[in-house]
Amino acid sequence: MTRLSVNINKIATLRNARGGDRPDVLQAALDCEAFGAEGITVHPRPDERHIRYADVRAIRPRIRTEFNIEGNPIPSFVDLVNEVIPDQVTLVPDGPDALTSDAGWDTLRNREFLTEMCREFKSRGIRTSIFIDPDPAMAEGAARCGADRVELYTAGYAERFAAGDSDAVKPWLETALAARSLGLGVNAGHDLDLDNLGALIAAIPFTAEVSIGHALICDALYLGLEKTIAAYLSVIQKNSLYL
């Protein structure tokens, strides 16, 4: 069944707005696990405007579910990943000033670099995923780089779904099928929420994992974190393929 990994960046953003340790990012990660999340995702950026490198070091030994670190593999990021050894690293090509991730890798133009990164992380037993746009050619490129999985960048899907496009998921499905045919696992993330998640999972029921942060934390302001995680898990369970 598709796994839910909760991205806790926004909890760190709230903490950093005032300093101190409220809310407690580590405790939030532990609570997400206790409430049923099957993974924790963090995306440390160079300016540490939300998740800090220190948070990553504190979280790693405490959680018991899958730990996914995503980010641009600049030297400091690579060093951090190699230090803490997460279950999964997701390579994302966001610039240092990016507000949020806004595109996937061109796995053809960046093949040499991505191959080097995949080789390095996989040599340490870390599952390696490459963030890509909905394009079968990018999935093929990721396979040639030696990735274990791709993560489909779903912002465009969310926009099309909200606009009522009945074929909103088609490019993402085509890319997922291409990735699967190449032996890659398929993850998905960005702008997924309680409204659009079910249709995505129903169309791509072999999705291994969805990483959801912003929408989930927004929902938790009204529903509470425990009920929100339960709601997302319910949507996934109703639409997943049990493997």
N, C-alpha and C positions, 0 to 999 in steps of 0.2 A: 504494500500500500504506500501511496505517496506520503512522505514524511514532512512534518511541519518544523522548520527551523525558524526560530524567532530572532530577528535582528534587533539588538538592544541599543543601537546607536542613539535613538531618540531619548532614551532614559538618561544616557550620559549627557546629551545636549541640555536637558533640564537641570541636571546636577551642575554642569559647568556654568550655567547662567548666574548662579549665586555663589559658586565655590562650595567648599565643604564636601560633605558626603551624603547629601539628601537630594534625590533618592540614592540609595546605595546600589550601585551598578552590579556588584557581585551578588548581593542578595536578590536583586531582580532576576538575574540569570538562574539562580537556584530556585526561585519561586516559579519561573517559567517551566523549569523541569518538573517541579512538584505538581504543577497544574496540567501536565500532560504533553508539553512540547517535546519533540523528539530530537531537537538540536538547538544550538545557540550559534548565532552568526554575529560577528563583529567586523567592522570595517574601519580600522585605524587609518587616519590620514596624517600627512606630515605635520600639519598645524595642530593636531590633537584637539580639534574643536568639539569633538564628541568623545568617542572612545580613545583612551590614551594607551600608549604602549604598556604602561604600568597596569592598566585594567586587564589587558590581555594576559600578562604574567600572573595576575592574581586569580583570574577566572580559570585558567587552564587546569590547574591541579584539583579544582573543586567540583567541576561538573562531571556528570557521569554519562550524559548523552553525547551525541556527535558535536564536535567543536569545529566550526568553519570560520576561517579567517579570509576575508576578501580584501582586495586592494591592488593598487598598481605596484608591480614588483621592482620598486626602486631599491637601492642597496640596503637602506635601513629596514624596509619591509622584509626583504629576503632574510636579513639577519634575525629579525624577530621570529619569523616563521620557523627558521632552522633552530632557533633556541627553544621554542615552546612545543614544537612538533604537534600541530593540530591534526585532527582526523582528515580534514580537507582544506585545501587552499584554493580559492577562486581568484583567478587573475583578471583584473578589471583595468581598462586603460584610461582611468580618469586622471585629469591633470590636477596639480596641487591646489588650484583655485576653483575647482569644480564644485558647484553647490551640491550636486548629487551625480551619480553615474548617469551618463547621457548617451552612451554608444557602446557597442561591442568592439572587439578586436577585429582588425583585418588580419585574419590568420594566414593569408597568402603573403602579404607584404612583410609581415612580422614573423615569418616562419622561423628564421634562424634564432631570433631572440626567444620566442616562445618555446621552441624545441629545447633550448638550453635551460630555460626555467623548468619545464616539465621534467627534464632529465634530472636536474638537481633535486627537486622536491620529491620525485618518485624514488630516488635513490635512498631517501630517508623514510620511506614507507608512507608518505603523505599522498592521499588521493588528490589528483590535480584536475581542476575544472577551469575551462576558459569561457569567459563571458562573451557571447556573440549576438549579433543582430539576426533577425529571421531571414537567413539566406543559406540554402543547402551548401553552397560553395564554401561558406565559412565553417560549416560543420565538417566538411571534407578536409579543409585546411587544418582544423583542430586535431583531427585524427592523425594527419601526417606529422603534426608537432609532437605526438605522443601523449596527448591528454587522455585522461580516463573518462571525463565527462565534459559536457558543455552546459553552460547556464544560459537559457534563452532570455534575452533582454525584452521584457514584456510591457514596457511603457506604451509602445505603439498599439499593442493589443488592447490595453486598458482604455486608451483614447477611442479606438474604433468601437469597442464594446459599448462604451458610454454614449456614443453617437447613434447606437442602434444598428450598426453594421452587422447583418446576418452572417457575413463571411469573415468576421473579425479575426477569427483564430486561424484561418487557412494558411497564411505564410508561416506561422509558428508550427502548425501541424506538419507542413511539408519539411521544414527544417528538422523537426524532431524525428520524423520518419527517416530522413537521410542520416541523422546522427545514429539512430538505432541500427540501421543497416550496416553501419561502419563499426559497430561494436561499442559505441559510446553510450554512457549513461546520460540521461537528460534531466537537468534541473531547470528551474524557472524562477524569475524574480524581478521585481520592480513594478510598483503601482498595483499590485494585486490586492484585492480586498474581498469582503464578504459578498459583494454583488457579482464580481467577475470571475472569482476563483473557481466556482463550480463548473462553469462552462469550459474553462481551460482544461481542468482535470478530466471532465467527461470526454473532451475531444482528444486529449493526450493522456489516456489513463495509465500509461507506463512511465509517467513523470516520476522520477525517483524522489525529488525533494523540491519544495517551494520555500524560498526565504522571504519572509514578510516582516516588515518593521514599522514603517511610518503609519500605514492604515491601521495596523493592529494596535499600536499604542494610542492612536486617536480614538479608536473604538473603546479602548480600556478606560478612557476618561469618563465614559458614560456607563459602561457595563461592568467595569472592574476587570482586572487582569485575568482572574481565574475563569470568569464567565466568557470573556472574549476568546481566550485560547480554546475553550470548549466549543464555542461557536465555529471557529475556524476548523477545528478537528472534525466537527460534525459535517461541514460542507465537504471536506476532503473524503471522509468515510463514505458519504453518499454517492460520490462520483469516481472513486478510485477503482483501479483494477487490482485485485488481490493476487499477488504473485507467489 
